[in-house]
Amino acid sequence: MTSLPYLDAATLERLVPLGRAVRILEDALRDGLDPEATPQRPVVDLPAGQLLLMPAATRRYAGVKAVSVAPGNPGRGLPRIQGTYLLFDGDTLTPLAAMDGIALTSLRTPAVSALAVRHLADPGGGRLVVFGSGPQAWGHVLALREVRPITEVSVAGRDAGRAEALAARCRALGLPAQALTSASDPGASQIAERDVHEAVARADLIACCTTADRPLFPGKLARDGVTVVAVGSHEPGARELDGDLVARATVVVEARAAALEEAGDVIIPIRQGTISTGHLAGNLADLVAGAVVAGPGPRVFKSTGMAWEDLVIAAAAYEAWRQAGEQVS
């Protein structure tokens, strides 16, 4: 019996670079993929955390990602989020390949944000503020560079060392970058908060890539025309953006059904009466099709992560892997 091929993180990155991932996602939507038709993911609570199952199917392929979220793992020196992806043939449901699920998430999440920014943000804006200092924050710097001329990066993180490390990686790309962190000294903490607020007020793009469950900054600081992407939360009781920002903004989501089930950034303002469900301007397919017109205020793209995105990128990686293998042989 032939063993199932496994595509690791390095292989996925090589087969589907970020710029190509953005194009693959856009092509899928232009070809008629309906984000609203994606099954909702079951979330299973476990003693150590959660298990998320993310299934999706197209004519040619089916797939499922199993992701574990273990909040206690960082204290053990282990990743908080781990996972594996299984890709199947669409007709026979024969397993075709297994893949590094977290590498797949680290690829498709910033690619989805970049696709939204390509269609939602002003073309010339280059001042980027990133909240967070982990893999998704770095991935968003790389992905947003694919669609906008980033000229400077401000990193707002709770851990000073990690924030500075991310800023240093940005500088290695030739981007002016600074770390804005809260320090243990109360006076320094106030200065950091002031610096963060000033960076937010100047920003053309803001990427929120954290595990926060409450707003990261006062929404009133975000200027008209700024584009904000929020990817850190997939729970109805957690959010990175406040109601003031959401109410002023043109809001685009991956899919309305998923957002109204999982996205606290829109669910909480709806519950509070700040906005109604009609405030959502459209989903990602509507945006790509040109059916969303941005208003005069800020623009917000709220992502919770969807299984169709994993499937589209996984299928492209598998096809590229097969083609490379045939060429080698």
CORCORLIN-V669506 format. One record per backbone hydrogen bond with DSSP energy under -1.0 kcal/mol. NH is the residue of the N-H (numbers start at 1). CO is the residue of the C=O. E is the energy in kcal/mol with one decimal. If there is no record, write none. Layout:
# CORCORLIN-V669506
nh=(NH,NH)
co=(CO,CO)
e=(E,E)
This chain:
# CORCORLIN-V669506
nh=(7,12,13,14,15,16,21,22,23,24,25,26,27,28,29,30,31,32,33,37,38,44,46,50,51,52,53,54,56,58,62,63,64,65,66,67,68,69,70,73,76,77,78,82,84,85,86,87,88,89,90,93,96,97,98,99,100,101,104,105,106,107,108,109,111,112,113,114,115,116,117,118,119,120,121,128,129,130,131,132,138,139,140,141,142,143,144,145,146,148,150,151,152,153,154,155,156,157,163,164,165,166,167,168,169,170,171,172,174,175,178,180,189,190,191,192,193,194,195,196,197,198,199,200,201,202,203,204,205,206,207,208,209,216,221,222,226,227,228,229,230,231,238,246,247,248,249,250,252,253,259,260,262,263,264,264,266,267,268,270,271,272,274,275,279,280,281,284,287,288,289,290,291,299,300,301,302,303,310,311,312,313,314,315,316,317,318,319,320,321,322,323,324,325,326,327,328,329)
co=(98,8,9,10,11,12,17,18,19,20,21,22,23,24,25,26,27,29,28,34,35,51,49,69,44,67,42,65,63,61,88,56,86,54,84,52,82,50,80,70,73,74,73,68,66,99,64,97,62,94,60,89,87,87,5,85,7,83,100,101,102,103,104,105,107,108,109,110,111,112,113,114,115,116,117,152,205,154,207,156,134,135,136,137,138,139,140,141,143,144,148,126,126,176,128,178,130,180,159,160,161,162,163,164,165,166,167,168,171,170,153,155,185,186,187,188,189,190,191,192,193,194,195,196,197,198,199,127,127,227,129,229,131,240,218,219,223,204,299,206,301,208,235,242,243,244,245,298,300,282,255,256,258,259,235,262,263,263,264,266,267,268,269,269,276,277,251,254,283,284,285,287,286,226,250,228,252,230,306,307,308,309,310,311,312,313,314,315,316,317,318,319,320,321,322,323,324,325)
e=(-2.6,-2.5,-2.4,-1.9,-2.7,-2.6,-2.4,-2.1,-1.6,-2.6,-2.3,-2.2,-2.8,-2.1,-1.8,-2.6,-1.9,-1.4,-2.2,-1.8,-1.4,-3.0,-3.2,-2.2,-2.4,-3.4,-2.0,-2.4,-2.1,-3.4,-2.0,-2.4,-2.0,-1.6,-2.5,-2.8,-2.9,-2.7,-3.0,-2.0,-2.1,-1.3,-2.4,-2.1,-1.8,-2.4,-2.3,-2.8,-3.6,-2.3,-3.1,-1.7,-3.4,-1.4,-2.9,-2.3,-2.1,-1.3,-2.0,-2.0,-2.8,-1.1,-2.8,-2.3,-1.3,-2.5,-2.0,-2.6,-2.1,-2.2,-2.8,-2.5,-1.2,-1.6,-2.4,-2.6,-2.3,-3.0,-3.1,-2.6,-2.0,-2.8,-2.2,-1.7,-2.1,-2.6,-2.6,-1.3,-1.2,-2.0,-1.9,-2.5,-1.6,-2.5,-2.4,-2.8,-3.1,-1.3,-2.6,-2.3,-2.0,-2.2,-2.3,-2.5,-1.8,-2.0,-2.3,-1.9,-1.7,-2.1,-1.8,-4.1,-2.4,-1.9,-1.8,-2.5,-2.3,-2.2,-2.4,-2.6,-2.5,-2.3,-2.3,-2.6,-2.3,-1.2,-1.2,-2.6,-2.3,-2.3,-2.8,-3.1,-2.6,-2.7,-1.9,-1.3,-1.6,-2.1,-3.0,-2.9,-2.3,-2.6,-1.6,-1.9,-2.6,-1.5,-1.1,-2.3,-2.9,-2.0,-2.4,-2.7,-2.4,-1.9,-1.1,-1.1,-1.7,-2.9,-2.1,-1.7,-2.6,-2.2,-2.2,-1.1,-2.1,-1.3,-2.6,-1.0,-2.2,-2.5,-2.0,-1.3,-2.6,-2.9,-3.0,-2.8,-2.4,-2.6,-1.1,-2.3,-2.4,-2.0,-2.9,-2.7,-1.7,-2.4,-2.5,-2.5,-2.3,-2.5,-2.6,-2.4,-2.4,-2.2,-2.5,-2.1,-2.2,-2.2)
